[in-house]
């Protein structure tokens, strides 16, 4: 697979980071993070929309108890397609995909 690590800046301040993976069945987002001092200011939504537009991100995994991230992804057009226990993360997670990609399935 191919992977790209990205960092997000506002001027010289690093606000967040993410990894994008290209696999046979889609483009995955992993390790999407916004620094706490920049959360709840719209940066997460801006960066998600940028990643979707530039890299066509269509799939991600989110911890079921990470409500802020879950609602951000939902706002950006992702919906739950499955849920499972992820032993490597030691938690239950949702697999989410972009809605418009699922409507044709």
Steps between C-alpha positions, in 0.01 A plus 500: 500500500594863463486743794534875539556673837361852519533788744260793523613852579347837576788730419798347679286315760448130439132434565472132418604201296366198314605203290335404171528142369412377153379139503325288237155574642531873567689793647527481877556768761695406814634683804304820429582736785436863583696640796269561798553877500370515140202267542139624471605796281414353158852387410412130510217544252718714270778241501261209447344679201847570362604134535178387333546746213873446443539130577145364458498354852200268519561269798613537861494326837397682818479381861134461597556711813670787311183706466661828380677320212192291418278809469764684294517210256121480486486874416749434219274238337625176657265232629553182700523186287622260769623477854747263663756458776848610391753308711791721388313806635348309793157653433182470297509692174273600214599472137353806325467573127394810309122491435499585132739213431267254675180603321607317184590178680 
